[in-house]
Amino acid sequence: MFDAAFWMSVAALFYSWTVLFFILVPVTIFLYTDSKPRNWLIPLTAILAVLLIAYSVCFLMGYNLVYYVLDGFKISFDFSVYNTPRFLIGLTVLLSFGLWALLFYVKNINLKKKSFRPAFYIIICTLLLSFFILVIAPQKSGSEVLFMFAPLAIIISSYIEIIREKWFKEVFFAILFLTPIIVLFL
C-alpha cells in the first residue's frame, strides 16, 4: 500500500489528474484487507512523505507547489488532435479490441477463483479511470492513452488466452502487432 500511494503521489506531481488513481487505494483496502486504522495510515504516510519532499524542494527552488499542482487540473473536451489517420487507426484498433476483450473479461470474472476476483475488479476500475483521464485531459497529445495501456494489456492478453480457434488468435495478435508499425509510417 505504501509503494502504490508513494508512486501515485510522485505521478501526481508531474501530471495532476493522476490523483484520480487514489480512488484505487480505498477500493483495494476494502477488497483485500480488513479496515483496521493502520491500513488507512500507510497510504497517508506515503502521501505525506512525497508532499514533504516536494514542498522542501519547491521551497529551496522558489516554486509554489500548490499553484503548480492546482494549475494542472484543467479540463478540455477538444478531440481535434485525434482527427489524424495516425490517431484514428491506432485508437480505433486499441479501443475496439479492448472493448471486445473487456466483454469476455467481465463475462469470465465469475468463472475465476473467488480469491482472484478482486484483482479483476481493480483492473476494470483502473481502465475506467484511465478512460476518464483520456476524455478530460487538458492537452490531448496521445500521451494520455498510455494510462490505458496497462489495464488493456492485461484484459486483451486474458482474452487471447481463452481464444480456442488458433487462426483467430493468430489474426488477433497479428493485427495488434502490426497496427503500431503501420501507424508509425503514416
C-alpha positions in Angstrom: 0.0 0.0 0.0 2.9 2.3 0.8 4.5 1.8 -2.6 1.3 2.3 -4.5 0.4 5.5 -2.7 4.0 6.8 -2.9 4.3 6.4 -6.7 0.8 7.7 -7.3 1.8 10.8 -5.3 5.0 11.2 -7.3 3.0 10.8 -10.6 0.5 13.4 -9.3 3.4 15.9 -9.1 4.1 15.5 -12.8 0.5 15.0 -14.1 -2.2 16.3 -11.8 -5.0 14.2 -13.0 -3.3 11.0 -11.8 -4.7 11.8 -8.3 -7.8 10.0 -9.6 -5.9 6.8 -9.2 -6.0 7.3 -5.5 -9.6 6.0 -5.7 -8.0 2.6 -6.1 -6.4 2.7 -2.7 -9.6 2.6 -0.6 -11.1 0.1 -3.1 -8.0 -2.1 -2.6 -8.2 -1.8 1.1 -11.8 -2.8 1.2 -11.3 -5.7 -1.2 -8.1 -7.2 0.3 -7.7 -6.2 3.9 -9.7 -5.6 7.0 -10.5 -2.0 7.7 -8.0 -1.5 10.6 -6.8 2.1 11.0 -3.2 1.1 10.3 -4.2 0.1 6.7 -5.5 3.6 6.2 -2.5 5.2 7.8 0.1 3.5 5.5 -1.1 5.3 2.3 -1.5 8.6 4.1 2.1 8.2 5.3 3.4 7.7 1.8 1.4 10.8 0.5 2.7 12.9 3.4 6.3 11.8 2.7 6.1 12.8 -1.0 4.4 16.1 -0.1 7.2 16.9 2.4 9.9 16.1 0.0 8.2 18.0 -2.9 7.5 21.0 -0.7 11.1 21.1 0.6 12.5 21.0 -2.9 10.0 23.7 -4.1 10.8 25.9 -1.1 14.5 25.7 -1.9 14.0 26.4 -5.6 11.5 29.2 -5.0 8.5 27.5 -6.6 4.9 27.5 -5.4 3.9 23.8 -5.1 0.2 24.4 -4.5 -0.1 26.6 -7.6 1.9 24.2 -9.7 -0.3 21.2 -8.8 -3.6 23.1 -8.9 -2.7 24.6 -12.3 -2.7 21.1 -13.8 -6.4 20.5 -13.1 -7.7 21.9 -16.3 -10.3 20.1 -18.5 -10.6 20.0 -22.2 -13.0 18.2 -24.5 -11.2 19.2 -27.7 -10.5 16.0 -29.5 -9.4 17.6 -32.8 -5.9 16.2 -32.3 -7.3 12.7 -32.7 -8.6 13.6 -36.2 -5.5 12.4 -38.0 -5.2 8.9 -39.6 -2.4 8.1 -37.2 -4.5 8.5 -34.1 -7.8 7.3 -35.7 -6.3 4.0 -36.7 -4.4 3.4 -33.6 -7.2 4.4 -31.2 -9.8 2.5 -33.2 -7.9 -0.7 -33.1 -6.9 -0.4 -29.5 -10.3 0.6 -28.2 -12.3 -1.8 -30.3 -10.1 -4.8 -29.4 -10.1 -3.6 -25.8 -13.9 -3.3 -25.7 -14.3 -6.7 -27.3 -11.8 -8.3 -24.9 -13.5 -6.5 -22.0 -16.8 -8.1 -22.7 -15.2 -11.5 -22.3 -13.2 -10.4 -19.4 -16.3 -9.3 -17.5 -18.2 -12.4 -18.5 -15.5 -14.7 -17.2 -15.0 -13.0 -13.8 -17.4 -15.3 -12.1 -15.6 -18.3 -13.5 -12.4 -17.3 -11.7 -11.4 -18.3 -8.2 -13.1 -16.2 -5.5 -9.7 -15.0 -4.2 -8.7 -13.7 -7.7 -11.9 -11.7 -8.4 -10.8 -8.5 -6.5 -7.8 -8.2 -8.8 -10.1 -8.3 -11.8 -12.4 -5.6 -10.4 -9.4 -3.4 -9.7 -8.2 -3.8 -13.3 -11.6 -2.8 -14.5 -11.6 0.3 -12.2 -8.2 1.2 -13.4 -9.4 1.0 -17.0 -12.4 3.2 -16.3 -10.2 5.8 -14.5 -7.7 5.8 -17.4 -10.5 6.3 -19.9 -11.9 9.2 -17.8 -8.4 10.8 -17.8 -8.2 10.3 -21.6 -11.5 12.2 -22.0 -10.8 15.1 -19.7 -7.1 15.6 -20.3 -6.3 19.3 -20.8 -3.8 18.8 -23.6 -4.6 15.9 -26.0 -1.3 14.7 -27.5 -1.7 11.0 -27.4 0.3 10.5 -24.3 -2.8 10.3 -22.2 -3.5 7.0 -24.0 -0.6 5.5 -22.1 -2.7 5.4 -18.9 -4.9 2.8 -20.6 -2.1 0.5 -21.8 -1.5 -1.5 -18.6 -5.2 -2.4 -17.9 -5.9 -3.0 -21.6 -2.8 -5.2 -22.0 -4.0 -7.3 -19.1 -7.5 -7.5 -20.4 -6.5 -8.3 -24.0 -3.9 -10.9 -23.0 -6.5 -12.6 -20.8 -8.8 -12.7 -23.8 -6.1 -14.1 -26.1 -5.5 -16.9 -23.6 -9.1 -18.1 -23.8 -9.5 -18.0 -27.6 -9.9 -21.6 -28.8 -9.5 -21.1 -32.6 -5.8 -20.9 -33.4 -6.3 -18.9 -36.6 -8.4 -16.3 -34.8 -5.8 -16.0 -32.1 -3.1 -15.5 -34.7 -5.1 -12.9 -36.7 -6.0 -11.0 -33.5 -2.4 -11.0 -32.3 -1.0 -10.1 -35.8 -3.4 -7.1 -36.0 -2.3 -5.9 -32.6 1.3 -6.3 -33.5 1.1 -4.7 -36.9 -1.0 -1.7 -36.0 1.8 0.3 -34.3 4.1 -0.4 -37.2 1.6 0.8 -39.8 0.7 3.8 -37.7 4.4 4.7 -37.5 4.7 5.1 -41.2 1.5 7.2 -41.7 
